[in-house]
Amino acid sequence: MIGSSGVALADDAAAPKVDTGDTAWLLASSALVLLMTPGLALFYAGMVRAKNALSVMMQSFFAMGIVTILWVVCGYSLAFAKGNPFIGTMQWAGLNGVGLDPNATYGATVPHQAFMIFQMMFAIITPALISGAVVERIKFSTYAVFISLWSLLVYVPLAHMVWGEGGYLRDLGALDFAGGTVVHISSGVSALVLAILLGKRRGSPAAFRAHNVPMILIGTGLLWFGWFGFNAGSAIGSNGLATSAFVVTHIAAATAGVVWTILEWMKHKTPSTVGFATGAVAGLVAITPASGFVGPLAAIAIGAGVSVISFGAVQLKAKFGYDDALDVFGVHGVGGMWGALATGLFASKVINSAGADGVFFGGGMVLLTKQLIAVGAAVGYAAIVTLILGLALKAVMGLSVTPAQVEEGLDSTLHGESAYGEPAYGSAAVVFSPGMEGHVADHTPIPVPATGTLI
C-alpha cells in the first residue's frame, strides 16, 4: 500500500497537488472496503445456527462503529504520524492537521483526509475478521472491549511498522501492498489464540452446520466485489498500478475457488458451494500483500497455492482439537502468511518499480528473507499481545456466555432479537431428505436425515 505511493512520488517531483481522478478512485475504494464488513457479516452469519445469526452480524457492525471513533481520536495518528520504528505519535490526534491538502508521504495527489478514511476501512474490518473464530460462545461485552483494545494495541502498531513513515518493516524493505501482514496474519493468529482461550463450543459438530448457504454466497460476492477497492485502491491513484492490482486480485480469487472445489471434490466426493466460497476468500487473502507487485501468471500460482495450503490448514483443528469455528486462522492467518512469502517469490520491479524482485525474478533470497522477518514479526507480536489481552479480560470480565445462553441462542439472550421473526428459531434445526448433505462450519459434508421440516 505505502510502497505503491512511492510510484506516484517518483513521477511527480513537484509540490503535491490534488488530482480529481485519483481522489475519486480512492473515495470509491474506501466505500468498497467498507462494504466488505457487511459482506463479512453475511458470510459469517450464514455459517452459524439460526439462533445466533444476529449476534454474529452485530460483531461486524459494532466494529464499524467503535473502530471509527478510535481511529479518529488516536488510531490514525498512532499508525501514520512519524514516531519511532514501532509506533507513531499523537501529532494527528482528533485528525488535527489531517486536512484537504495532500500529504506527500502517503499520497501526493489525494487529500490527506481521503487517505485517512481509506485506511480507516482497513482498521474496521481487521478486528471483525477475528469474530469468526469465536462465534456462538463469546460474551458481547467482552468482545466489544477486546476489539477496542486490540485495534489500538495490535493493529495500530503493526500498521505503523509496515506502512507508517519510519516504520520498522517499511524501512527494512518488506512488502505488503494491501494488508497481508497487517490485516490477515494479525487477525488470523489472534483469532486462533482467542479461540483456544475460549475453548470449544458445546455440542456435536453436526449441530454447527451452516443455517443459510445463500447468505454465505451473498457475503462472498460482496467481499469479492469490495476487495477490488481493498487491493486496487491501495495504489492510491487511478493508474496502471491500480489496474494491475485489480486484475491479479480477480485471477487469484477465481483460481483459488476452483482449486478448493477440486480438492473438496476429491476428499468428500461433493463439490460444495461453501467450499468454492471459502477458496475464493482464501485467494483474495493470499493475493492481498502481493497484488501491487505481481503479474497474472503469478496470481494463478498464488491462488492455487493458497487453496492447497489453507485446505490443509483447516484440517488441523480436528487434529489438534481447537475450535476455530469459521476457519479464520486457516484461511486468513495461513493464507496471509503464504501471500506474504509468495510476494518474496513472485514480486517483480517490472510490475512496480517501487517494489523489489523476488526469487523467481532474479532477486535471490533478499526479498524473501525480509518477508520472512515480516511474517515472524506479525505472528509473534499479534500472538503475544492477544494472549495477554485475552487472559486479562478472562480474569476481569470472563470470555464465555453461559450454557443456558448457548442453548437458547445468543440473538435472544444477548440482544433481545430474532433474525427470522417470531417464533424465534432458537435451537431449531433444518433437516433435509435422505441423500442430501449439510455442511458444518469447517465445510465437511455430513449426512442428515428426513424431510424439510423445522424441528
Helices and strands as residue ranges (DSSP letters): H 2-11, H 20-46, G 50-52, H 53-70, I 71-75, H 76-80, G 93-95, H 112-130, G 131-133, H 140-150, I 151-155, H 156-163, H 168-172, I 180-185, H 186-198, G 205-208, H 213-232, G 233-235, H 240-268, H 273-287, H 296-320, H 328-328, I 329-333, H 334-346, G 359-361, H 366-396, H 403-408, H 410-415, E 437-439, E 445-447
